[in-house]
Amino acid sequence: MLKQDLRSEYRNRRKSISESSLLASSLAIANASLILPIWGFSYYHIFLPISYQKEIDTHFILTILQGKDKNVVLPKVTGDDSLKHYLLTDATKFRTNRWKIPEPIDGIEIPIDKIDVVFIPLLAFDKKGNRVGYGKGFYDTFLKECRKDVKKIGLSLFQAEDTIEDINAYDIPLDYCITPKKIYSFSVLAT
């Protein structure tokens, strides 16, 4: 399928998910993350969920990160396609941006080259690790600026599509994608 068609289909699929199912799936994804070989790092970048889009509730993963005393880094939209990255502290204050994304107002900015692991929002993904987001390009731009060895972990409520037909040179594949029922590993395919 094409990205545009996948965006439409998966937005509709999300609409039909109940709140209790969303929470159960989010918890299953967080629990599954514990078996990935990612816990020896220091800086973990994670998104906060857009509630009305029925995104995975990442607060469960956030709790794990804090319990393991990891440095948690949150994104903030700063332009048409760019993000800044701030350390989560007890003093971090939030506001909701124009897309209803909760983000830090300000704080300690973290350079991209310090980030070790990135949890990535998506609408759909395929069996090769390609992802479809909302189409704004925030994560595509961000991932290009990351170190080559950064671990890229997609979080999805749904299983993989066979293939996304219109992948281009700007698309950066995932290393892993966690769903409520399965963990997909793409590291063998990544170069």
C-alpha positions as a Markdown table, in Angstrom:
| # | Residue | x | y | z |
|---|---|---|---|---|
| 1 | Met | 0.0 | 0.0 | 0.0 |
| 2 | Leu | 1.0 | 3.6 | -0.4 |
| 3 | Lys | 1.7 | 5.8 | 2.6 |
| 4 | Gln | -1.4 | 8.0 | 2.0 |
| 5 | Asp | -3.7 | 5.0 | 2.0 |
| 6 | Leu | -2.0 | 3.5 | 5.1 |
| 7 | Arg | -2.4 | 6.8 | 6.9 |
| 8 | Ser | -6.1 | 6.9 | 6.2 |
| 9 | Glu | -6.7 | 3.2 | 7.0 |
| 10 | Tyr | -4.7 | 3.2 | 10.3 |
| 11 | Arg | -6.3 | 6.4 | 11.5 |
| 12 | Asn | -9.7 | 4.7 | 11.0 |
| 13 | Arg | -8.5 | 1.6 | 12.8 |
| 14 | Arg | -7.4 | 3.6 | 15.8 |
| 15 | Lys | -10.8 | 5.4 | 16.0 |
| 16 | Ser | -12.4 | 2.0 | 16.7 |
| 17 | Ile | -10.1 | 1.1 | 19.7 |
| 18 | Ser | -11.7 | 1.5 | 23.1 |
| 19 | Glu | -9.9 | 3.3 | 25.9 |
| 20 | Ser | -9.5 | 0.1 | 27.9 |
| 21 | Ser | -8.1 | -1.7 | 24.9 |
| 22 | Leu | -5.7 | 1.2 | 24.2 |
| 23 | Leu | -4.4 | 1.1 | 27.9 |
| 24 | Ala | -4.0 | -2.7 | 27.8 |
| 25 | Ser | -2.1 | -2.6 | 24.5 |
| 26 | Ser | 0.1 | 0.3 | 25.8 |
| 27 | Leu | 0.9 | -1.7 | 29.0 |
| 28 | Ala | 1.7 | -4.8 | 26.9 |
| 29 | Ile | 4.1 | -2.8 | 24.7 |
| 30 | Ala | 5.8 | -1.3 | 27.7 |
| 31 | Asn | 6.3 | -4.8 | 29.2 |
| 32 | Ala | 7.6 | -6.1 | 25.9 |
| 33 | Ser | 10.2 | -3.3 | 25.8 |
| 34 | Leu | 11.9 | -4.8 | 28.8 |
| 35 | Ile | 13.2 | -7.8 | 26.8 |
| 36 | Leu | 14.9 | -5.6 | 24.2 |
| 37 | Pro | 18.7 | -5.2 | 24.4 |
| 38 | Ile | 18.5 | -1.4 | 25.0 |
| 39 | Trp | 18.7 | -1.0 | 28.8 |
| 40 | Gly | 22.4 | -0.3 | 29.1 |
| 41 | Phe | 22.2 | 3.1 | 27.6 |
| 42 | Ser | 21.8 | 6.6 | 29.2 |
| 43 | Tyr | 19.7 | 8.9 | 27.1 |
| 44 | Tyr | 16.2 | 7.8 | 25.9 |
| 45 | His | 14.0 | 9.9 | 23.7 |
| 46 | Ile | 10.3 | 9.3 | 24.0 |
| 47 | Phe | 7.2 | 11.0 | 22.7 |
| 48 | Leu | 4.2 | 11.9 | 24.8 |
| 49 | Pro | 0.9 | 10.6 | 23.4 |
| 50 | Ile | -1.6 | 12.7 | 21.5 |
| 51 | Ser | -4.8 | 11.5 | 23.3 |
| 52 | Tyr | -7.4 | 12.4 | 20.6 |
| 53 | Gln | -5.3 | 10.4 | 18.0 |
| 54 | Lys | -5.4 | 7.4 | 20.3 |
| 55 | Glu | -1.6 | 7.1 | 20.3 |
| 56 | Ile | 0.1 | 4.5 | 22.5 |
| 57 | Asp | 0.2 | 5.7 | 26.1 |
| 58 | Thr | 4.0 | 6.0 | 26.6 |
| 59 | His | 3.6 | 6.9 | 30.3 |
| 60 | Phe | 4.1 | 3.2 | 31.0 |
| 61 | Ile | 7.5 | 3.2 | 29.3 |
| 62 | Leu | 8.3 | 6.5 | 30.9 |
| 63 | Thr | 7.7 | 4.9 | 34.3 |
| 64 | Ile | 10.1 | 2.1 | 33.4 |
| 65 | Leu | 12.8 | 4.6 | 32.3 |
| 66 | Gln | 12.4 | 6.6 | 35.5 |
| 67 | Gly | 12.5 | 3.5 | 37.6 |
| 68 | Lys | 15.8 | 2.5 | 35.9 |
| 69 | Asp | 17.2 | 6.1 | 36.5 |
| 70 | Lys | 17.6 | 6.8 | 32.8 |
| 71 | Asn | 17.8 | 10.3 | 31.3 |
| 72 | Val | 14.5 | 10.9 | 29.6 |
| 73 | Val | 14.5 | 13.3 | 26.6 |
| 74 | Leu | 11.3 | 14.8 | 25.3 |
| 75 | Pro | 10.7 | 16.5 | 21.9 |
| 76 | Lys | 9.4 | 20.0 | 21.3 |
| 77 | Val | 8.3 | 21.2 | 17.8 |
| 78 | Thr | 10.3 | 24.3 | 16.9 |
| 79 | Gly | 9.6 | 24.9 | 13.2 |
| 80 | Asp | 7.8 | 23.4 | 10.2 |
| 81 | Asp | 9.8 | 20.2 | 10.4 |
| 82 | Ser | 12.2 | 20.4 | 13.3 |
| 83 | Leu | 12.4 | 19.4 | 16.9 |
| 84 | Lys | 14.4 | 20.4 | 20.0 |
| 85 | His | 15.0 | 17.9 | 22.7 |
| 86 | Tyr | 14.7 | 18.6 | 26.4 |
| 87 | Leu | 15.7 | 16.6 | 29.5 |
| 88 | Leu | 12.7 | 15.6 | 31.7 |
| 89 | Thr | 13.2 | 16.8 | 35.2 |
| 90 | Asp | 11.0 | 17.4 | 38.2 |
| 91 | Ala | 10.8 | 21.1 | 37.2 |
| 92 | Thr | 9.7 | 20.4 | 33.6 |
| 93 | Lys | 6.5 | 22.3 | 32.7 |
| 94 | Phe | 4.3 | 21.3 | 29.7 |
| 95 | Arg | 1.9 | 22.9 | 27.3 |
| 96 | Thr | 0.0 | 21.5 | 24.4 |
| 97 | Asn | 1.1 | 22.7 | 20.9 |
| 98 | Arg | -1.2 | 23.4 | 17.9 |
| 99 | Trp | -1.4 | 19.7 | 17.1 |
| 100 | Lys | -2.4 | 18.9 | 20.6 |
| 101 | Ile | 1.0 | 17.3 | 21.4 |
| 102 | Pro | 2.1 | 17.8 | 25.0 |
| 103 | Glu | 5.6 | 19.1 | 25.0 |
| 104 | Pro | 8.1 | 20.8 | 27.4 |
| 105 | Ile | 8.0 | 24.6 | 27.5 |
| 106 | Asp | 11.7 | 24.8 | 27.9 |
| 107 | Gly | 14.4 | 23.3 | 30.1 |
| 108 | Ile | 17.8 | 21.7 | 29.6 |
| 109 | Glu | 18.3 | 21.1 | 25.9 |
| 110 | Ile | 20.0 | 17.8 | 25.0 |
| 111 | Pro | 22.2 | 17.6 | 21.9 |
| 112 | Ile | 21.1 | 15.0 | 19.5 |
| 113 | Asp | 24.4 | 13.2 | 19.5 |
| 114 | Lys | 23.8 | 12.3 | 23.2 |
| 115 | Ile | 20.6 | 10.4 | 22.5 |
| 116 | Asp | 21.1 | 6.6 | 22.5 |
| 117 | Val | 17.5 | 5.2 | 22.0 |
| 118 | Val | 14.5 | 6.8 | 20.3 |
| 119 | Phe | 10.9 | 5.5 | 20.8 |
| 120 | Ile | 9.1 | 6.6 | 17.6 |
| 121 | Pro | 5.4 | 7.2 | 17.0 |
| 122 | Leu | 3.9 | 5.8 | 13.9 |
| 123 | Leu | 0.6 | 4.9 | 12.2 |
| 124 | Ala | 1.9 | 1.8 | 10.3 |
| 125 | Phe | 5.1 | -0.1 | 9.5 |
| 126 | Asp | 6.1 | -2.9 | 7.2 |
| 127 | Lys | 8.1 | -6.1 | 7.6 |
| 128 | Lys | 11.3 | -4.3 | 6.5 |
| 129 | Gly | 11.1 | -1.7 | 9.3 |
| 130 | Asn | 9.8 | 1.1 | 7.2 |
| 131 | Arg | 7.3 | 3.4 | 9.0 |
| 132 | Val | 4.5 | 5.7 | 8.1 |
| 133 | Gly | 4.0 | 8.7 | 10.4 |
| 134 | Tyr | 1.6 | 11.6 | 10.2 |
| 135 | Gly | 3.4 | 13.0 | 7.2 |
| 136 | Lys | 4.8 | 16.1 | 8.8 |
| 137 | Gly | 8.5 | 14.9 | 8.6 |
| 138 | Phe | 9.5 | 15.7 | 12.2 |
| 139 | Tyr | 10.9 | 12.3 | 12.9 |
| 140 | Asp | 12.4 | 11.8 | 9.5 |
| 141 | Thr | 14.4 | 15.0 | 10.0 |
| 142 | Phe | 15.3 | 14.2 | 13.6 |
| 143 | Leu | 16.5 | 10.6 | 12.8 |
| 144 | Lys | 18.7 | 11.9 | 10.0 |
| 145 | Glu | 20.5 | 14.0 | 12.6 |
| 146 | Cys | 21.0 | 11.2 | 15.1 |
| 147 | Arg | 24.1 | 9.1 | 15.4 |
| 148 | Lys | 24.2 | 6.1 | 13.1 |
| 149 | Asp | 24.1 | 3.7 | 16.0 |
| 150 | Val | 21.1 | 5.2 | 17.7 |
| 151 | Lys | 18.4 | 2.5 | 18.4 |
| 152 | Lys | 15.2 | 3.3 | 16.6 |
| 153 | Ile | 12.1 | 1.6 | 18.2 |
| 154 | Gly | 8.7 | 2.0 | 16.7 |
| 155 | Leu | 5.6 | 1.5 | 18.8 |
| 156 | Ser | 2.5 | 0.2 | 17.1 |
| 157 | Leu | -1.0 | -1.0 | 18.1 |
| 158 | Phe | -1.1 | -3.1 | 14.9 |
| 159 | Gln | 1.0 | -5.8 | 13.2 |
| 160 | Ala | 3.3 | -5.1 | 10.2 |
| 161 | Glu | 2.1 | -4.6 | 6.7 |
| 162 | Asp | 3.9 | -6.7 | 4.1 |
| 163 | Thr | 5.4 | -3.7 | 2.3 |
| 164 | Ile | 5.1 | 0.1 | 2.0 |
| 165 | Glu | 5.3 | 0.8 | -1.7 |
| 166 | Asp | 6.4 | 4.4 | -1.8 |
| 167 | Ile | 9.5 | 4.4 | 0.5 |
| 168 | Asn | 12.1 | 7.0 | -0.5 |
| 169 | Ala | 15.7 | 8.0 | 0.3 |
| 170 | Tyr | 14.5 | 10.2 | 3.3 |
| 171 | Asp | 12.9 | 7.3 | 5.1 |
| 172 | Ile | 15.0 | 5.8 | 7.8 |
| 173 | Pro | 14.1 | 2.2 | 8.9 |
| 174 | Leu | 13.5 | 1.1 | 12.4 |
| 175 | Asp | 15.7 | -1.3 | 14.4 |
| 176 | Tyr | 12.7 | -2.7 | 16.2 |
| 177 | Cys | 8.9 | -2.3 | 16.4 |
| 178 | Ile | 6.9 | -3.3 | 19.4 |
| 179 | Thr | 3.3 | -4.3 | 19.1 |
| 180 | Pro | 1.0 | -5.7 | 21.9 |
| 181 | Lys | 1.5 | -9.2 | 20.5 |
| 182 | Lys | 5.0 | -9.2 | 18.9 |
| 183 | Ile | 8.4 | -7.6 | 18.7 |
| 184 | Tyr | 9.7 | -7.1 | 15.2 |
| 185 | Ser | 13.5 | -6.9 | 14.8 |
| 186 | Phe | 15.0 | -5.4 | 11.7 |
| 187 | Ser | 18.6 | -5.1 | 12.7 |
| 188 | Val | 19.7 | -7.9 | 10.3 |
| 189 | Leu | 18.2 | -5.8 | 7.5 |
| 190 | Ala | 19.7 | -2.5 | 8.6 |
| 191 | Thr | 23.0 | -1.5 | 7.2 |
